[in-house]
Amino acid sequence: MPANHLLSLLGISVPLIQAPMAGVSSPDMAAAVSDAGALGSIAVGAGNAEAARDMIRAVRARTERPFNVNLFCHAPAQADPAKEAAWIRRFAPLFTHYGVTPPAELREIYRSFQGDDAMLCVLLEERPAVVSFHFGLPPAATVAALKEAGIVLLASATNLTEARAIAAAGIDAVVAQGWEAGGHRGSFDPDVPDEMLGTFALVRLVSAALDIPVIAAGGIMDGRGIAAALALGASAAQLGTAFIACDESLADAGYRAALVQGGGAGTVMTRMVSGRPARILPNRFAAMNGSCEEAMVPAYPIAYDLGKALHVAAKARGEQGYGAHWAGQGAPLLRSMTAAELVRTLVAELAQAIATENLPG
């Protein structure tokens, strides 16, 4: 495998990171990926500090290899009771249809790491090898404390401006998240017009402008995609959708079925599920895109409180169409196997691409 500074920094031998997908990645998945020579990841932003500690220890019980712990760094939500009440009224008939009472109010269900001192204490006590940030950056004092603890830091960027901010903050590497990527856009401010940069264009822009390592993320599903990312200046690739169908994935049967049945039908970028732009398989939420102005959607993650409640109600009646079935544009290339088998397959494909297509290693 091609060697570079980032691999040494992360303590891995394969230029591959399994994306930290909240609700999909598991300690079993992260450990299997790390044991195979890549960097496994868990996402702890959807839980509290003690839940994060439990997840970190669960991975550590399964592997001695480095792994990544991902956190959400969004600006705390600005509540708007009138907008939230209107959002509830909009969906009330659906809750009634599925035999449940709509929520009386919506809550900010995820706390941002920007002000979560308890989460910071857990990270400093547990000291995972790698910590990554999505939706922005924590305060400078938090970055300094994590670096002082010897933790390698990564952060997502969707454009060059965000990447420059990441480098200026002293983060060790930038995850260049292209428009193709599944799940939530890592945009620092979701209300700023999105440049919609593709993965490879973004990788070239960032690698040409900055001296820190770049990790390509978005639409990459196989070894040839990883090789292309490396050829364009990335030091590694981060794959998420590729791992959703793995045995260790927490994706439920409805999610897996949607990937198989709808994976070739394209994906949709929508705020309707959570309040932030996110790429999802076509579903009932995505179908509402044209009938709802973005200004009507409550802030993230307040809107997600309703989205989750509606999914639970509909799923209980056999309707999977309100699930947060995140997926990138490469979803039709999905393969089902164990996480370790997928890493080995990707490594073999990467080696073959480098050898047969004369790509730089």
Secondary structure, DSSP 4 states (H G I P E B T S, - for coil): ----HHHHHHT-SSSEEE---TTT--HHHHHHHHHTTSBEEEE-TTS-HHHHHHHHHHHHTT-SS-EEEEEE-PPPP---HHHHHHHHHHHHHHHHHTTSPPPSS----S--GGG-HHHHHHHHHH--SEEEEESS---HHHHHHHHHTT-EEEEEESSHHHHHHHHHTT-SEEEEE-TT-SEE---S-TTSPP----HHHHHHHHHHH-SS-EEEESS--SHHHHHHHHHTT-SEEEESGGGTTSTT----HHHHHHHHHHGGG--EEESTTTSS-EEE-S-TTGGGGGGS-GGGSPPTTHHHHHHHHHHHHHHHTT--TTS--B--TTGGG---S-HHHHHHHHHHHHHHHHHHS----
